[in-house]
């Protein structure tokens, strides 16, 4: 990394006294009350008043009938995916996943926790390219995917950085093809989408829905997640699987594979203390987004987009993308990178290195799944159809790959809701200097 502190472009800017984080937990004190109660009453395992309370409160908030507290958002995604496979193809055998030899359409630009459950259940992910309007799954590419793979009956959709995808179009396509939706709302608790004229919370838009309380989310339990549904049968199935699939017998009896996925009453206590502050946290996140939007308006960049008619994000992370003509040279390997500084231009890695030198944390955009080494043999579908092997030495041009382009030109900005306006102004100034 170059020495930005001695670079004349950054003269007069001082490093932050304490690190400004991308997104860290924000505690209020109420969390300790419920954790202490769990300890004092000896309800520290996977049952207790905290779990019961937050399951009801989150279900009521999202607008579903049932919520099941689990150890992580990943656990929720796994059991949702497993359940979708069982509903489609029948009960799994102990040595066979519910999606064995089945293809599943998946958001491409997301964290791999969205996708890995397909592999857990012996299925094969087919990655659907992103669109520029919301940085989420492209409905047009999804329609192409059904043309290529008409037998697919499951779609996993993630809402990137707290911004709802184009769910009206995606749901319509899935309905026409008889496909279920697993909704990954891990990043988007509190975001809303307007469907058929009615505002609906993310986490209530799919057939099987998941949220996360990871430490960097808009509210946290330090860990934890939830499965959300209107089906009592589905909720009971997930609750059973999450507690090692114990049957109603006086001894330990098992007829299905189970998991140790239930949320602890202590983690639930932290979530219980956080829930009253959800709206406050979202407003703080929105203010951060809007300050970046205003402060960077004179640069050749734009913020992560959202549909201002059909959606209200929770603004979990504020991101930017550099205009193509303002991109300085940058190359990335598997674990390292190189870039050049050019007057009037910059690159995501230069900006990330610059703010890091002044003790602020940013992050690259999620690297698309079809570019990940573990999934490079999986199918990838764009608006043009098959997205693999699109280059041709004898034909001019190349196929669209929106996710790869956003990854190349985009980055996540410090979005911690404890960041002060003065700290954010300094970050904005550092970004301006990168383009000098």
N, C-alpha and C positions, 0 to 999 in steps of 0.2 A: 504494500500500500504506500502511495506517495505521501509525503509530509505536507498535509494541507495546512497545518498550523503555521508553517513558514512560507506558504504560497502567497505572493503579494495580492492575489485576487481576494484573499480572505483577511486582509489586514484589518485590525481593529475589532474583530469578533473574538470573544472569549469563550473557551469551553464551558459547558454547564458544570456547576459545582457538584451536582448529583445527576445520575444518568436519567435521561428522558426515555421512557420505555415505549415500545410499540403498542402494547396493551397489557397492563398488569391488573391484578385484582384490586378492587376498591372496597375496603372494609369500613363499616359504619359503627360497629360496636354491638348491634343487635344480634349479630351472629354468635357472639360469645355466650349470650344469655341462653340460647337454645342448645348450644353444644354443652354448656355446663349442666343444663337440666338433664340432658341425656346421660351424662356421666354420673350425676348425683342420684338419678333414679335407676342407674345400672342398665339402661336401654342403649347399649352401644353397638349392638349387632345389626342385623338387617331387618329388624322390626322396631316399631316405636311410633310415638306421636308425631315426631318430626316428619317421618316418611308419609304417614297418613295425611298430614296437613298439607304438605307441598304437592302431593299428588292431586288433592282436591283443588288447591289454589291455582296450580298451573293449568289443569284441565279447564277450570272455569275461565281463566284468562284467555287461553287459546281458543276456547269455544268447542271443545270436544267433551265426550262423556267420560272418558277414562284416561288416566295417565299411570304409567308403571315406572317407578324410580329404579334406575340401573346404575351400575358402577361407572359407566362412561358413555359418552355419545357413541363411541365405537361399538360398545355392547348393544346399544339400542339399534344401531344400523345392522349389526350382525343378525339379531333376532328378527328384525323387520324383514330382512332379506330372506332369512330362513323360512319365516312364516309365509311370505309371498310365494316362495317355491313350493311349500307344502299345500297351500291353497290351490296352486296351479297344477301340480304334478303328483300330489299324494304324499303320504307320510314317509319321512326318510328312514332308511335302515341305518344301523349303527356305523357301518363302514362306507356309507354313500351319502353325499350331501343332497339337499332337496333340489339343487339346480344341476345335477350331474348331466354333462353333455348338452346343456342348454346355454344359449347365448342370451346376454342381458345388455340392453342399451344403457349406457352410463354417461353422465356428464364428464367431459374430458378435462376441463380446467378446474381442478378441485384438489383437496388433500386426499391422500390415498386411503384414508379411513372410510371414505365414501365407497371405494371400489373394492378393497380387499375382501369384504364379506362375500362377494360373488365367488372369489377363489376359495374362501372357507367352505362354501357350499358346493364346491366342485363345478361351478359354472364358468363361463367364458365371457369376460367383459368385451363389449364392442363400444368403442369410444365415439361419442357424437360431438362434432366440432362446436365451437363457441360462436356467438354472434356479438357484434360490436355495440348493440343498443343497451344491453345490460350486463355483458360479459358472462352470460349464462348459456345453457344449452340452446342451440339453434333449432327452432321448430322446422325450418326448411331442411336442415341436415337430418333431423329425426325422420321426416317424411321420406327422404331418400333412403335412410337405413331400413325402413319397413319395405321399401321396394326391393332392396337387396336381400333382406332376411325376413320374409313375411311371416315366419312361424314364431318370431319372438313375441313374448307375452309379458315382459317385465321391463320397466324403465326406472332407473335411479336418477333423480334430479336433485342437484344441489343448488342452493341460493348463495352465490359467491359474495363474500364480504358483507353479508347482511342485506343484499339487494335481491328482491324477488325476481325470478325468471319469468318468461312469457308463458305463464301457466294456463291462460285461456286457450292459446293455440296448442300447447303441449297436451293438455287434457283432452281437447277435441280430437287430436290425432290418436291418442291412446284409446279413447272411446271407440273410434272407428275401427281400430285394429284389435279390440278386445284385450288391451294390455293394462296391467296394474301399474300403479306408480308408488315407488318408495320415495318419500320426500325427505331429503336431508336438509333440515332446517337448523343444523348445528350452529351455524354462524348468524342466524337471522331471527332469533327469538325477539318478538316485539315488532317485527316488520309486518306490513299489511299489503294485501293485494285485492284489487277490485275485480271480482268475478261475477258475471251476470248481474252487474249493478249493485252487488253487495260486498262490503269490505270484510275480508276474511284474513285471519292471522295465518302467517306461515306456521307450519306444524299442523294445519287442518286442511291442507289442499290435496293431499295424496290419499291413497288407500291404506298406507302404512307410513307413519310419520315419526320423525326423530328430532330431538334437540339435545344440546350439550351444555353442561355447566363447567367445562374446563376452565382452568385458571385465567385464561386470556379472554373469555367470553364476556358478553355485556353484563350478565350476572353470573356468579360462580359459586361452586361448593368446594373449590379446590380440585374437585373431580366430579364425576357424576354425569348422568344423562337421563333421558326419558323416552319411552315409547308412548305415542299418543294415538288414540283411536276412538271411534264411536261404537265399536263392536265389543260387547262384553266378552264374547267368546275369544276374540283375539287377545284382549287384555289378560284374561285368565291363562291363556296358553303361554304368553310371554312371561308372565309372573311365575308360572310353573317351571318353564325352561330355565329361568334365571336363578332358581333355587334347586338346581341339580335334578329337576324333573322327578321329585318325590311323589309317589302315589299315596292315596289315602289308605294307609295300612299302619298297624301298630309298630312295624319295623321299617327299615329302609328298603323300599320296594321301588324298582325303576323299570318302566316300560319304554322310555325314550331317552335319548342322549340329553343330558342337561349341562348346565354351566353355572359357575359361581359368579353371577353377574348382578346380583341384587345390590342396590345402594345401601350404604350403612346409615344408621340413624344419626351418626355424628356428621357425616357429609350433608345429610338432609338438614341438619341444624344450621349449617352455614348457609345453605340455599334458602332456608326459611327466613333467616335474617336479611337476606339480599332482596327477596321478592318485593318488599315495599319500595325499593329504590330503583326498580326496573325502568319506570318512565323517566325518572331523573337522569339515570345513566344514558338513556337514549337521547334525551335532550342535550346532554353534554357532548355526546358523540356528534350529534347534528351540528352543534355550534362549531366544533372542530372542523368538520367538513366544510361548512360555509366560510370559515375564516381562511382555510386553504384556497377555496374557490375564488374568493375575493383577492387574496394576497398574491396568487399566482396568475391572475387574469391577464397580465401583460407579458407573460412568457409563452413560448410556443409549446404549450402543454395543455391537457384537459384532464378533468377529474374523472374517476370511475362513474359511468353514467347510470341513470335509472329512469324508468318511465314515470314521468311526473303526473300523469293522468291516472294510471292504473295501479300505482304502487307507492308505498311509503317505506323506505328502508329503515333499518335500525342504525345505519351508519357505523357499523362495527369497526371497520377499518377504512380510512381515507386513503385513496390511491391516486396516482397520476399516470398518464401515458404521454410520452414525448412525440410531438409531430414528426413525421417521417423526415421532412427536410431539415429538422433540427437535431437529428440523431448523429452524434459523433461515433466514430468506429468503435465497435465493441465485439468481442468474441468470448464465448463460454465453452469450456470443456465440461467434463463430468463433475469436477470438484474445484476447478479454478477458472480464472478469467483474465482477460487483458482488455485495455481500452486506451484510447488516445484522447487528449484534450484538444478541442478546436474552438477557436473564437466564435461566439454566438451559438455554439452547439453544446450538448452534453449527452450523457448516457445514464441509464439506470444505475450501473455499477459505480460510476463516478459520483453520482449524487449520494448513493448509499455509503460509499467510503468517506465522502466529505462530511456528512452529518455524523457518522460514527466517530470521526476524528474529534468532533466537538462534543462527544458523549451523548448522542441521540441514536435510538435504535430504529432502523427501518428494515425492510425485507423485500426480496424479489417477489414478484407475482408468483402464484402457484405454477410450478412447471407442469405443463399439460401431461396427462397420464400417457398419451400415446407416444410421448418423448422419453418416458422413463425406461431405463434399461430392462426392468423386470417385465414390462408390458409391450416391448417393441415388436413382438410377433403378433399382438392382438390387432384385430381389424379396427380401422379408424375411418369414419364417414364424414364427409364435408358436404357443402351444398352442391358440389359437383359429383357426388357419389363416392366411390372408393378413394380414400385419401392417401393410400400407400402407393409408393413407386410412381408418383405423378410426374417427376422430371423426365425429360427425354432429350437426348443430345440432338435429335433431328427435328424437334418441334419447338418453336419459340414459345416462351411463357411457361407458366407452371401452375399447378392447382392451388386453390385457396387453402389456407391453414390459419384461421383467425386466431386460435388459441396460441400458436407459436409466435404470431406477430405481437399479440398483447404481452406475452412473456418477454419477448425481446425488447419492447419499448416501454414496459410499465414497471412500477414499483409501489410498494406499500409504505406510506408515510407514518411517522410517529403519531399514534392516535389514542394515547392514554388519556382517560378523562380526568386525570389529575394534573395534566400538563396545563400550565398557566398561559393566558394570551401572550404574555411577554416572552415566554419560552417558545411558543409557536411562532411568534414574529421573528425570533432569531433563526429558527429553522427555515422559515420562508426566505429570509435574507441570505442564508447559506445557499439555498437552491438558486436564487437569483445570481449569486456570484459564480456558480458552476457554469452559467451560460455566458460569462464574460469572455 
